[in-house]
């Protein structure tokens, strides 16, 4: 809702309030998709190393920062300074959206039963479409009645609240990320013993490459997270 809601205000905001030309506005708007080409790939790899939850939380938080930064685009007195602020905002958008996209899709792939993967991905797209329908209308009304700054502040607040909810409630679904975390931070004997037991259990069903097959690696995560979601 924040990304699409703020995005609906940008053509008017950038030209009428920030003071850029229509050509420069078009050039600025290309920053987001161009950077996503790189961020999507890089963050996909990061998701496999660090897990899904950090990307989802970071993506939501980055979306809030994007709206907050754009609200400050009128603060610099020179057009160069304003363009720089807008460019930073779009870089944050590209990073935040890419993290959120790769994290959520991978999360669904981890926890969804095979017969429901398409259904849950479709549900995600439905929720995104609902945000695209409501966001521009709500933030546009706020910008009209109050100001663009207030509209952007509301959008930022929504994203920050979403990030906090995800950080508190979401369970990490990527087993290797949990194992890496326990190896980094679990210095107690109990942690080491737990890791040893998990490793021995997985070793009984290893594939040709010496690693547990994907179905085995994700079975525990699917059961744990799926039970919370009723899957």
C-alpha positions as CSV (number, residue, x, y, z in Angstrom):
1,X,0.0,0.0,0.0
2,X,2.8,2.4,0.9
3,X,4.8,1.8,-2.3
4,X,1.9,2.0,-4.7
5,X,0.2,4.7,-2.8
6,X,3.2,7.0,-2.8
7,X,4.0,6.0,-6.3
8,X,0.6,7.3,-7.4
9,X,1.4,10.8,-6.1
10,X,4.9,11.0,-7.6
11,X,4.2,12.4,-11.1
12,X,2.4,15.4,-9.7
13,X,4.7,15.7,-6.7
14,X,7.9,15.6,-8.6
15,X,6.9,18.2,-11.2
16,X,4.7,20.6,-9.2
17,X,6.4,20.5,-5.8
18,X,10.0,19.3,-6.3
19,X,10.3,21.3,-9.5
20,X,11.9,18.8,-11.9
21,X,11.1,18.8,-15.6
22,X,9.0,16.0,-17.1
23,X,12.1,14.6,-18.8
24,X,14.0,14.5,-15.6
25,X,11.1,13.0,-13.8
26,X,11.0,10.2,-16.3
27,X,14.8,9.6,-15.8
28,X,14.4,9.5,-12.0
29,X,11.5,7.0,-12.3
30,X,13.8,4.6,-14.2
31,X,16.2,4.3,-11.2
32,X,13.8,1.9,-9.4
33,X,13.4,-0.8,-12.2
34,X,17.0,-0.6,-13.3
35,X,18.3,-1.1,-9.8
36,X,15.9,-4.0,-9.2
37,X,17.6,-5.9,-12.0
38,X,20.6,-6.1,-9.8
39,X,19.0,-6.2,-6.4
40,X,16.6,-9.0,-7.2
41,X,19.5,-11.4,-8.0
42,X,21.8,-10.3,-5.2
43,X,19.0,-10.4,-2.6
44,X,17.8,-13.7,-3.8
45,X,21.3,-15.1,-2.9
46,X,21.2,-13.3,0.4
47,X,17.8,-14.9,1.2
48,X,19.4,-18.3,0.8
49,X,22.2,-17.4,3.1
50,X,20.5,-15.3,5.8
51,X,17.0,-16.5,5.5
52,X,13.6,-15.1,4.5
53,X,12.7,-13.1,7.6
54,X,15.5,-10.5,7.5
55,X,14.6,-9.6,3.9
56,X,10.9,-9.3,4.6
57,X,11.5,-7.1,7.6
58,X,14.2,-5.1,5.8
59,X,12.0,-4.7,2.7
60,X,9.1,-3.3,4.7
61,X,11.3,-1.0,6.6
62,X,13.0,0.2,3.4
63,X,9.6,1.0,1.9
64,X,8.9,3.2,4.9
65,X,12.3,5.0,4.5
66,X,11.6,5.5,0.8
67,X,8.4,7.5,1.6
68,X,10.1,9.4,4.4
69,X,13.1,10.4,2.2
70,X,10.8,11.6,-0.7
71,X,8.9,13.8,1.8
72,X,12.2,15.7,2.3
73,X,12.8,16.3,-1.4
74,X,11.6,19.9,-1.1
75,X,14.0,20.7,1.7
76,X,17.1,21.5,-0.4
77,X,17.0,24.9,-2.1
78,X,18.9,23.8,-5.2
79,X,17.4,21.5,-7.9
80,X,20.6,19.4,-7.8
81,X,20.0,18.7,-4.1
82,X,16.4,17.9,-4.6
83,X,17.2,15.5,-7.4
84,X,19.8,13.8,-5.2
85,X,17.2,13.3,-2.5
86,X,14.7,11.8,-4.9
87,X,17.4,9.5,-6.4
88,X,18.3,8.2,-2.9
89,X,14.6,7.6,-2.3
90,X,14.3,5.5,-5.4
91,X,17.4,3.5,-4.5
92,X,15.7,2.7,-1.2
93,X,12.6,1.7,-3.0
94,X,14.5,-0.6,-5.3
95,X,16.3,-2.3,-2.4
96,X,13.2,-2.5,-0.2
97,X,10.9,-3.8,-2.9
98,X,13.4,-6.4,-4.1
99,X,14.0,-7.6,-0.6
100,X,10.3,-7.9,0.1
101,X,9.6,-9.6,-3.2
102,X,12.4,-12.2,-3.0
103,X,11.8,-12.8,0.7
104,X,8.0,-13.4,0.5
105,X,8.1,-15.5,-2.6
106,X,10.8,-17.7,-1.1
107,X,8.9,-17.9,2.2
108,X,5.8,-19.1,0.4
109,X,7.9,-21.7,-1.4
110,X,9.3,-22.9,1.9
111,X,6.1,-23.4,3.8
112,X,3.3,-24.0,1.2
113,X,2.2,-27.5,0.5
114,X,2.9,-28.4,-3.1
115,X,-0.8,-28.4,-3.9
116,X,-1.3,-24.9,-2.6
117,X,1.8,-23.0,-3.7
118,X,0.0,-21.3,-6.7
119,X,-3.0,-20.5,-4.5
120,X,-0.9,-18.7,-1.9
121,X,1.2,-16.9,-4.5
122,X,-2.1,-15.8,-6.0
123,X,-3.3,-14.7,-2.6
124,X,-0.2,-12.6,-2.2
125,X,-0.8,-10.9,-5.5
126,X,-4.4,-10.3,-4.6
127,X,-3.3,-8.5,-1.4
128,X,-0.8,-6.5,-3.4
129,X,-3.5,-5.5,-5.9
130,X,-5.8,-4.5,-3.0
131,X,-3.1,-2.2,-1.7
132,X,-2.7,-0.8,-5.1
133,X,-6.4,0.0,-5.2
134,X,-6.6,1.5,-1.8
135,X,-3.2,3.2,-1.4
136,X,-3.3,5.8,-4.1
137,X,-6.9,6.8,-3.1
138,X,-6.2,7.1,0.6
139,X,-2.8,8.9,0.3
140,X,-4.1,11.0,-2.5
141,X,-7.0,12.2,-0.3
142,X,-4.6,12.9,2.6
143,X,-2.3,14.9,0.2
144,X,-5.3,16.9,-1.0
145,X,-6.8,17.7,2.4
146,X,-3.6,18.1,4.3
147,X,-0.2,17.9,2.5
148,X,2.1,15.6,0.6
149,X,4.3,15.5,3.7
150,X,1.5,14.1,5.8
151,X,0.6,11.6,3.1
152,X,4.1,10.4,2.9
153,X,4.4,10.2,6.7
154,X,1.3,8.0,6.9
155,X,2.7,5.7,4.2
156,X,6.0,5.5,6.2
157,X,4.2,4.7,9.4
158,X,2.2,1.9,7.8
159,X,5.4,0.3,6.5
160,X,7.2,0.7,9.8
161,X,4.3,-0.9,11.7
162,X,4.2,-3.8,9.2
163,X,8.0,-4.3,9.6
164,X,7.6,-4.4,13.4
165,X,4.7,-7.0,13.2
166,X,6.7,-9.2,10.9
167,X,9.8,-9.0,13.0
168,X,7.9,-10.0,16.1
169,X,5.6,-12.7,14.7
170,X,7.1,-14.2,11.6
171,X,9.0,-17.5,12.0
172,X,12.0,-18.1,9.9
173,X,11.3,-20.8,7.3
174,X,14.7,-21.4,5.8
175,X,16.4,-24.3,7.8
176,X,20.0,-23.5,6.7
177,X,19.6,-19.9,8.0
178,X,18.5,-21.2,11.4
179,X,21.5,-23.6,11.4
180,X,23.9,-20.8,10.5
181,X,22.5,-18.6,13.2
182,X,22.9,-21.3,15.8
183,X,26.4,-21.9,14.8
184,X,27.2,-18.2,15.0
185,X,25.5,-17.5,18.3
186,X,24.9,-20.8,20.0
187,X,28.0,-21.3,22.1
188,X,26.4,-23.3,24.8
189,X,26.7,-27.1,25.0
190,X,23.0,-27.5,24.5
191,X,23.2,-25.6,21.2
192,X,26.0,-27.7,20.0
193,X,24.3,-30.9,20.9
194,X,21.1,-29.8,19.2
195,X,23.0,-29.0,16.0
196,X,24.7,-32.4,16.2
197,X,21.4,-34.2,16.6
198,X,19.8,-32.4,13.6
199,X,22.9,-33.1,11.5
200,X,22.9,-36.8,12.3
201,X,19.1,-37.1,11.6
202,X,19.6,-35.3,8.2
203,X,22.6,-37.5,7.3
204,X,20.3,-40.5,7.2
205,X,18.5,-39.0,4.2
206,X,21.3,-37.3,2.3
207,X,21.4,-37.0,-1.5
208,X,24.1,-37.7,-3.9
209,X,25.8,-34.4,-3.2
210,X,26.1,-35.2,0.5
211,X,23.3,-32.7,1.4
212,X,19.8,-33.5,2.5
213,X,17.4,-33.2,-0.4
214,X,15.2,-30.1,-0.5
215,X,12.1,-32.0,0.7
216,X,14.0,-33.1,3.8
217,X,15.5,-29.7,4.5
218,X,12.2,-27.9,4.3
219,X,10.0,-30.6,5.9
220,X,10.6,-29.3,9.5
221,X,10.2,-25.6,8.5
222,X,6.9,-26.4,6.6
223,X,5.5,-28.3,9.5
224,X,6.5,-25.7,12.1
225,X,5.4,-22.6,10.1
226,X,2.6,-24.2,8.3
227,X,0.9,-25.3,11.6
228,X,0.9,-21.6,12.6
229,X,-0.8,-20.7,9.4
230,X,-3.2,-23.6,9.2
231,X,-1.6,-25.0,6.0
